[in-house]
Amino acid sequence: MDRALAIAPNDARPWVWKGNVALRSNADQAAMESYTHASELDRSNAEAVLGVAAVYVVTGRGDAAIAEYRDGIARFPDDARFYVACAQTLLASPNSPVLQTEAKNLLEKAVKLAPLSAEAHYQLGQLALQQNRLTDAERQFLLSLQSEPDRSKTHFALSLVYRRLGRTDDATKQFAIYQDLKQAEEGGMTTAMAPAANP
């Protein structure tokens, strides 16, 4: 990465990559500096704007993240990721009940832009579940799973819907799938964190 920065210091992409690595390493300040620099180098780089907003989210500055996502929507109106991320941040805020309508509108726009967005359908399903619109929730979770069938959290949410609908067998089946996927995810994390064996 440092080599890429040395070869092309005015290319925003290596700076975004550097920000991604820093963010994964919990180096929030370094991530913010990299994403900001990338955005200054190339105002058309959506990844840099998403990165800045992501740093705001992980550092507990939800209002700043929402402002960044809204700016991103204005600058990149055809990029569904901004709509989904903004909606997620709105729903995670302390004023979530007040902001649900705005979040729903953003998610519906995201689905129009990216009909296969598993996360947009999942979030719409969660909203429907919170409002006890169980048929809508089931439909959205099934659409999410059509795009990404191995999303453990969606199988878990679907099991809740079926339990509330009194469909015990379906609920049990979805919960079993959730447990299997979750175990595989945790096994993958353990493997990824384990030190490499000597050759």
C-alpha positions in Angstrom: 0.0 0.0 0.0 2.8 2.4 0.9 4.4 1.6 -2.5 1.1 2.4 -4.2 1.0 5.7 -2.4 4.6 6.5 -3.4 3.9 5.7 -7.0 0.6 7.5 -7.3 0.4 10.0 -4.3 -2.4 11.9 -6.1 -4.6 8.9 -6.7 -7.5 8.7 -4.2 -7.8 4.9 -4.4 -4.7 3.9 -2.4 -5.8 6.4 0.3 -9.2 4.8 0.5 -7.5 1.4 0.9 -5.3 2.8 3.6 -8.4 4.2 5.3 -10.1 0.8 5.1 -7.1 -1.0 6.7 -6.9 1.6 9.5 -10.6 1.4 10.2 -10.4 -2.4 10.4 -7.5 -2.0 12.9 -9.5 0.5 15.0 -7.1 3.3 14.1 -10.0 5.7 13.7 -8.0 8.9 13.4 -5.7 7.5 10.8 -8.7 6.2 8.9 -10.4 9.6 9.0 -7.2 11.3 7.7 -6.8 8.8 4.8 -10.5 9.1 3.8 -10.5 12.9 4.0 -7.3 13.1 1.9 -8.8 10.7 -0.7 -12.0 12.9 -0.8 -9.9 16.0 -1.3 -7.9 14.4 -4.1 -11.0 13.1 -5.9 -14.4 14.6 -5.1 -16.1 11.9 -7.3 -14.8 9.0 -5.1 -17.9 7.7 -3.3 -15.8 5.2 -1.3 -14.0 8.1 0.5 -17.3 9.7 1.5 -18.6 6.4 2.8 -15.4 5.9 4.7 -15.6 9.3 6.4 -19.2 8.5 7.4 -18.2 5.0 8.7 -15.6 6.6 11.0 -18.2 8.9 12.4 -20.5 5.9 13.0 -17.8 3.9 14.9 -16.8 6.9 17.0 -20.3 7.5 18.1 -20.9 10.6 16.0 -24.2 9.5 14.4 -25.4 13.0 13.6 -22.2 13.7 11.7 -22.5 10.4 9.9 -26.1 11.1 8.8 -25.0 14.5 7.5 -22.2 12.9 5.5 -24.6 10.2 4.1 -27.1 12.9 3.1 -24.3 14.8 1.4 -23.4 11.6 -0.3 -27.0 11.1 -1.5 -26.9 14.6 -3.0 -23.6 14.0 -4.7 -24.1 10.3 -5.7 -27.9 10.0 -6.2 -27.6 6.7 -8.0 -25.5 4.9 -5.3 -27.9 2.8 -3.2 -25.2 2.3 -0.5 -25.7 5.9 0.8 -29.4 5.4 1.2 -29.0 2.1 3.0 -26.2 3.4 5.3 -28.1 6.6 6.1 -31.2 4.6 7.0 -29.3 2.2 9.2 -27.7 5.1 11.1 -31.1 6.8 11.5 -32.6 3.6 12.9 -29.7 3.2 15.3 -30.1 6.8 16.6 -31.8 7.6 19.9 -34.6 9.3 17.9 -35.2 6.2 15.9 -39.1 6.1 16.3 -39.3 9.7 15.0 -37.0 8.9 12.1 -38.5 5.6 10.9 -40.5 7.2 8.1 -37.4 8.9 6.7 -35.5 5.6 7.0 -38.2 3.6 5.3 -38.3 6.1 2.4 -34.5 5.9 2.0 -34.6 2.1 2.0 -37.4 2.0 -0.6 -35.3 4.3 -2.8 -32.3 2.0 -2.3 -34.4 -1.0 -3.4 -35.5 0.9 -6.5 -31.8 1.6 -7.3 -30.5 -1.8 -6.3 -33.4 -4.4 -6.2 -31.0 -7.1 -5.1 -29.7 -5.2 -2.0 -29.9 -7.8 0.7 -29.3 -5.2 3.4 -32.0 -2.8 2.2 -34.5 -5.6 2.2 -33.3 -6.8 5.6 -33.7 -3.3 7.1 -37.2 -3.0 5.6 -38.0 -6.3 7.1 -36.8 -5.2 10.5 -38.9 -2.0 10.3 -42.0 -4.1 9.4 -41.2 -6.6 12.2 -41.0 -3.7 14.8 -44.3 -2.4 13.5 -45.8 -6.0 13.7 -46.5 -6.0 10.0 -45.5 -9.7 9.9 -46.4 -10.5 6.3 -44.4 -7.5 5.0 -41.5 -8.5 7.2 -41.5 -12.1 5.9 -41.6 -10.9 2.3 -38.6 -8.5 2.9 -36.5 -11.1 4.7 -37.2 -13.7 1.9 -36.1 -11.1 -0.7 -33.0 -10.4 1.3 -32.2 -14.2 1.4 -32.7 -14.5 -2.3 -29.7 -12.1 -2.8 -27.6 -13.5 0.1 -28.9 -16.9 1.4 -26.1 -17.2 4.0 -26.9 -14.1 6.0 -27.3 -15.5 9.5 -29.1 -12.4 10.9 -31.8 -12.6 8.3 -32.5 -16.3 9.1 -32.7 -15.3 12.8 -35.1 -12.4 12.0 -37.3 -14.7 9.8 -37.4 -17.2 12.7 -38.9 -14.5 14.9 -41.5 -13.7 12.2 -42.6 -17.3 12.0 -42.7 -17.7 15.8 -45.1 -14.7 16.0 -47.2 -16.1 13.2 -47.5 -19.4 15.0 -45.5 -21.3 12.3 -43.4 -23.2 14.8 -41.9 -25.7 12.3 -40.8 -22.9 10.0 -39.4 -20.9 13.0 -37.5 -23.9 14.2 -36.0 -24.5 10.8 -34.9 -20.9 10.3 -33.4 -20.8 13.8 -31.4 -24.0 13.1 -30.1 -22.5 9.8 -29.2 -19.3 11.8 -27.3 -21.4 14.4 -25.3 -23.3 11.7 -24.4 -20.2 9.8 -23.4 -18.4 13.1 -21.2 -21.3 14.1 -19.5 -21.3 10.7 -19.0 -17.5 10.9 -17.4 -17.8 14.4 -15.3 -20.7 13.2 -14.1 -18.6 10.3 -13.2 -15.7 12.6 -11.3 -18.0 14.9 -9.4 -19.4 12.0 -8.7 -15.9 10.7 -7.4 -14.8 14.1 -5.3 -17.9 14.7 -1.5 -17.6 14.1 -0.3 -19.1 10.8 1.2 -22.5 11.2 4.9 -23.0 10.4 5.4 -24.5 6.9 
